[in-house]
């Protein structure tokens, strides 16, 4: 694993952890106030949506990286023509 791959992997994990942590913090504060989810403000909903998007994108990138690594390890091509 090269230096760039390690840094990219750390950034990916940091993005996922930050997105999950921020989302949980918002929901924890909201739950501590004992309010229904309908009472979430537009700013909190926007942050939660951004967290969900960031976590989903990071997970997709992780799956794509694992597929590329697996294809490289076993000698398969990941080009668009080879996948047809």
Helices and strands as residue ranges (DSSP letters): H 3-32, G 37-39, H 42-73
